[in-house]
Amino acid sequence: MQPLYKSCYPLDQRCYDDYHLTEDILMEHASMGMANYIRKNFKEQSSILIVCGVGNNGADGIVLARQLQDSYKVKLFLPFGVRSVMAEVQLERVQALDIEFVDEVCEADVIVDAIFGAGLSRELNEKTRKIIVQLEELNGFKIACDVPTGIDINGNPLPMALFCDVTITMGALKECLYSDIAKDYVGEIICVDLGISHLKYTQGFHTNSYLLEEKDIRLPLRDRQNTHKGSFGHLAVIKGQKEGASILSGLSALRFGAGLVTLVGEESSSIPISLMSDEVLPYNTTAIAFGMGVLEFEDEITQEILEDKSPIILDAGTFSNEIILEFLEQTDREIVLTPHPKEFVSLWNMTIDSPLNIAILQANRFEKVREFCSLFPNVTLLLKGANMIISKQNRLFINHFGTAQLSKGGSGDVLSGLIGSLLAQGYDGLEATIQGSLALTASSNSYRGNSYSMLPTDLIERVGLLKFS
């Protein structure tokens, strides 16, 4: 996993103070990172339009023009002039060279957005908005320098932003690049060094935010031969009125290694033969999954679940019923919550005094997740979305591998089963949630059909084909 930072300005400052580097040196390496990407992916003499702002982000773009000169057909557009000291220095340097300046947006094979980078805190003015619209109409491949213009420090457009194919960010990964709203703007994210190793650049700056990587997945390996079904736990999935949801959860849990899975509720003849059925919690239950497909809560089974202290994952119907409050009071129990935004808002408004709506949540996902988890330190929370956020206490992890393929009923039920399976096998809540989420996205990304065609059952099948890292 990679550390994430709200701001990299303190890390830059330490380069100046402790490592005796200069703004000039960092700028040369930032631009070299972009130049190397262009050299690797675009043939020589391709046309490059670099659009620069007045500050140091614009200065990075001016340096890039100098570095690509002669190898590429570079055009430099400075719609606002320059203002920062470093931008003035870099402009003076390129003016001594034979670089073409243009007075308007023009078509090119590659368009580099170096207008505004990280730290934008004010709405874009009308002229900048018009430039973004013009750039959007170009066919060229779009590269953002550090952060796409218009994205603020929280990952929100102010009020619009440039859609880019690649964002080349500098020094370390920034949290704002991984908001749900930013996902369609940033494209592929690449981090480049600034003349010093990533380890040295980030050393000594603690963060509690992390970006999950593909290599972080740890599948539930069965490495002992002298075992039996009871060795791998028993997950009780509480059946709801929408029985299909609990069946999907049960099948995914069994596929992900749980030794036994029982659907608990009214007897039914329609469940798959690989799943068991009972009207009460099995005596050897090691974890419970509750809420999938539940519309009404039956007092007897709900009380039984409350009295049982097995680890539990709560989903769907539980977030719109005050029964959730009784679970949150169980501070000695391992609890995982997996709401989507609407469900999280409902949960928040039942438990926290300050009102919340979906718009405020989506604009402040990281902040609201941190606030909730600080109030319920025994809970592991997974907030669903384009980028899943997983948090417990003050630690936050982002799974950014989700795609639109998962935007289909049943995907969340599969996720609940994956997490429940690991809880049953003895994983703690945070690790079960991280690994369940990674298994879900890895399974989704390995699906080879059309993006609209994946079914929850396809996900379950792909879970069984995941490879050990």
N, C-alpha and C positions, 0 to 999 in steps of 0.2 A: 504494500500500500504506500501511497505517496502523501506527504504532508500537504495540507492546504492552508493558505494564509488569507486573512481578510485584506491585508495590505502588505506590500513588499517594500514600502519606503524605509522602514527601520532596518531592513536587511541591506538595502542599498547604502544607507548611511554608515552601517558598520564596515562596509567595503572601503568607504572613504576614511573612516576614523582609525580602523584597526589594521587594514591590509594596505593602506596607502595607495589605493587605486583612485582614479579620478572619474568624474562624470564622462569625460571624453573616452576613457578606456572602456567603461561599461557600455557606452553608446556604440562604439566600434564593434564590440562583440554582439550586442543585440542585433545590429544591422547585418552583421556577418551571418548570424543564424538564419535570417530571412534570405540573404543572398545565397547561402548554401542550399536552402530548400529550392529556390528558383533554379539554380544551376542543375540540381539533381532531376528536376521534374519538367523543365522546359528547355527546348533546344536553343542554341545560340542564335542571336539576332531576332528572337521573338520580341514583340513590342511590349513595353512595360509602362503603364501609367501609374505614377506615384502621387497621391493626393495628400498634402501635408497641412497640418494645423500650425498654430502659432507657437506651441510650446515644445517640450522635449520629445513628445511622441512624434511631432512633425519633424524634429531634428533627426530622429532615427530614420525617418523616410528620406531626408536629404542625404544622410550618410549612405543609405542604400543606393541612391542614384549614383553617387560617386563610385561605389564598389562595383556596380554593374556596368558602368560606362564602357563603351566599345564592344563588350561581349553581347550587349543587348541594345535594342533601340529604345532608349529611356526618354520618357517625357515627364517633366516635373511640373505639378500644378500646385501653386501656393495661393489659394483663393482669399486668404486673410492676411497675407504677409507673414512675418515672423515677429516674435516678441521676446522669447526667453533668450538669455545670454548664449546658451549652447546652440540654439537655433540660428542666432546671428552668426556665430562662429562657423557653423557648418555651411550656411548659405554663402559666406564669403569664400569658403574653400571651393564649392562647386562652381561659383561664378568665374573662377580662374580656369575652369575646364570647359570643354566644348559639349555642354549638356543642354538639351533643348527644353526651354520653358514654354508652357502653354497657358492660355488664358481661359480655358474652359474644359469641361469634361469631354474626353474623346475615346473612341473605341480602342481597345488594346487586347493582346492575348492574356495579359495579367494585369489586374488592377490591385494596387496596394493601398489599403486604408490606413493612413497614419495621421488622421485628423485629431481624434481624442483617444487616449488610452485609459488606463485604470484611474480611478479617483474622480471621475466625472460626477459633479454634484448639482449641476443646474440643467434646466431643460435646454435642449438645442434651440438655437435661434432659427428664424425663418430661412436664412441663407443656407445654413448647414442642412436643414431638412430638404431643401430643394436639391442640394448636391447629392444627398443620399438617394433621393428619388431618381436623379439622373444616373447615378452609379448602378442602381438596381436594374435599370433598363439596358445596361451594357451586357454583352455576351461573355466577356472575358472572365477568367478564373479569379476569384476575389480572395485576397489575403488580408487579414486584419493584423495590424501591428499591436501586439500586447492584448488588446481587448477591442472588439468591434465598436466603432463609433456609435455612441448613444446608450451603451450599456453602463449603468452606474455601479457603485461599489456593492450593491445588494443583488446585482444581476437583473435589474429591471430596465427596460427602455425608457428614455426620457425625451419625448414620449414615444419615439421611434428609434430604430437602430438599423444598421446595415447588415443584411444577410450575407454571411461570408462562407466560403468553402473551407477555409482553414484559418485558424487563429494561431499565430506564433507568439506565445507569451514569454516573458523575460524573467529569468532568474529562478522563479518558483511558481507553482500552480496557485491560482487565485480562486477563492471560494465563489466569487461572482460568476465565474464561467460555468458553474454547475447548477445554477438555478434552473427550475423547470422552464421559465420564460426564455432564458438565454439559450436553451439547447438548440433551437432552430436557427439562431443567429451565429453561433460560434463555429459550426462545422467541426472538422477534426481539430483537436487541440494538441499543439506541439510546444514543449518547453525547451528553451535554449539557455545555455550558460552565459555568464557575463564576464568571462575572463578569469573565472575562478570556479573550482568544482562546485557542484550542487551541494555536496556535503559541507564544504567550508562556508558556502553562501548561507546555508540555513542553520549551521551549527550554533547552538546556544539560544536559538529562538524556539521556545516551546510552543506547540500548538496542540489542541485537542480535536482538530478536524483532519480527516483523512479521506483520500480517494481510494476506493477499492480497485484492485487490478485483477486481471484474469488469473494471474498466478497465485492469488490469495485463496482460491478455492481449495478446500480440503474435503474430499469425499469420504463418506463413512466406511473406510476400508475394514474388511473383515480379515484380520491377520492371524487369527487363531483357528485351529481346526476342531478342537475339542469343545464344541459349543452346541447349543440347542436354541429353539425359537425364543425361549425366555431370556436368552443372553442379550437380546437386542431390543428389549423393551416392549411395552404393550400400550398402544395409543388408543384412547377412547374418544371417538368422534361423535359428538352429540348431534343426532339427526334433527333437522328442522322441518318445517312444513314444505319447503322446497327441497325434496330429498336428494335431487341430483347434485346439489352443492356438497352435501356431506359425502356422497359417493365419490366425487372427484377428489375431495380431501383425503378420504380413506385410501383410494387407489394410489395417489401420489405418495402418501406416507409409506405404504407397503413397498412401492417401487424404490423408495429412497432408503430402505434398509430396516425399517421397523420390523421386529420379529412377529408381532401380532397387531392386528387392527380390528377393533370392534365398533360397529355403528350402534349407538345407544339410543333407544327410543322404541316407539311402537313397532312390533314385528311387521316385517314386509317380505314378500316373496320375490321382490324385484331386484334385490341387491346382488352384485356380482359374487360368484362362488368363492372368490379368493378372500372376501371379507366376512367377518363374523358379525352376528347380530345378538343384541341382548336388550332387555328392558331396563336394566340397572347397570351401574358402573361395575365392570369386572373387578374381582377382589385383588388382582395383581396389576391393576392399572399403574403405569409409571408416568403418564402425561395425558392431558385432556385438551381437545380442540373443541371450541364452543362458539356458536354464533353464525356459522355458515348456513344460509338458508332458513334461519330462525326468524319467524314473524311473530310468534306468540310464545311466552315463557311459561312452562308448566311448573307449578310450585314444587312438586315433589322432586323432580330430577334437578331443578335449579338448586334446591336446598342441599341435595346430595353432593352436587359439584362444589358448592360453597364450603361444605364441611370437609371435603377431601382436600388435602394439602399438596397434591401432585402438581408439578409445573403445568401451567395452562397457557394456551394461546387463545386470545379473544378476538373475534372478528365480526364484521357485518352487523347483524341485528343487535348485538350487545351494546353498540355505541349510541343507540337511540332509546335505550331503556335505563332507568335509574338503578337497575341491578348492577350496572358497572361500578357504581359507587361502593357497593359492598365488596367487590373484588379489590378495588384500589385500597381499601382499608386493610387488606391482608398483607401487611408489610413483611411477613415472614415467608411469603410464597413467591416463587419464580413466576413472573407474569410477563407475557409478550402481547402487545397490542399492535394490530396491523390495519389501521383505518385508511381509507382514501380521503381526499380533502373534505368532502361534505360530511363524512362520518367524524373526522377529526374536529370539525367546527362544532358538531353536535356534542361530542365528548367534552370539548373545551368549555362550552357554555353551560354544561352541567356541573363542571368541577372548578371553574375559575371565574372570579367576579367580573373581570373586564370583558365586555362583549367582543365576539370575533365573528367575522363573516368570511366567505370564501375568497373574496377579492383581497382583503387584508392579509389573509393567510398566504395566498399564493405569491404576494409581493414580499412576504417576510417569512418564508418557510423555515430557514435556519434559525432565526430568532425565536419563533414560536415553538419549535421543537425543543430548543434548549430551555426555554422558560418552563414548558410542561414537565420536562424530565428533571428539572431542578426541584420541582414540587413533589414529584413521585419518584424518588431515587431507586426504589426497588423494581421499577418497571423498565422493560426494554420496549421502545417505541419504533415501529417502522411506518413512516408516512409514505404512502404510495404516490406515484407520480411518474413523470417522464424520467426523472432521476430519483430513485428511492433514497430517502434519508433514514438512517438507522442510528438510534441514540440511546445511551443509558448514562444517567447522571450527567457528567460534563463532557463525555466523549461523543463524538459525532462522526459517522461514516457515510459516504455517498457511493451508492451503486449507480453508475452512469451508463450501464450497458443495456438498459431497457429500450425497446423500440415500439413502434406503433402496432406491431404484431400482437403485443400483449393487451391491446385495447379491445378486449372481448370478454363477455361474461364467462366466468369460470376460471380465468387466470388467477384471480385472487384466492379461489378455493384450492387450487393446486399449490399456491404458495403457502397457505395455512397448513396443508398436509405435509409439505416439505419441512417446515419449521417444527411442526408437531412431532414428526418422525424423529428429528434430532433431539428434541426435548425428551422423548420417550427413551432414546438411546443413552441419555445421561449428559448431553451437552448443556452448558449453562445458557441462559436466555439470550445473551448478547451473541455468543458464538453460533448458536442455533439459527438466529435471525440473519446474521451475516452470511453464513454458509447456505441457508435456504434461499436467500435472495440471489446469491451468485449462481446457485444451481438452476434457479428459474430462468435467469437471463441467459446463461450459457445454453440451456436447452432451447430457448426461443431463438437464439442467434444461430444455432446449428440446423434449424429447420430450413429446408431447401425449396419449399413451395412458395407461391405468391404471398406477398406481404399481408393480403387480406384473408388468406385461406386457412391459417393455422387454427386448429381446435384445441381446447384444453386437453383432450385425449392425446393429441400429437405431442404436447408438452410432456405428458407423463411418459410416453414412449421414449422421447429423447432423453429424459432423465436417466433411463437405464443404459444409455449409450455414451454417457459422459466418460471422459478418460481421466485417469489419475495423473496429476501433475508431478 
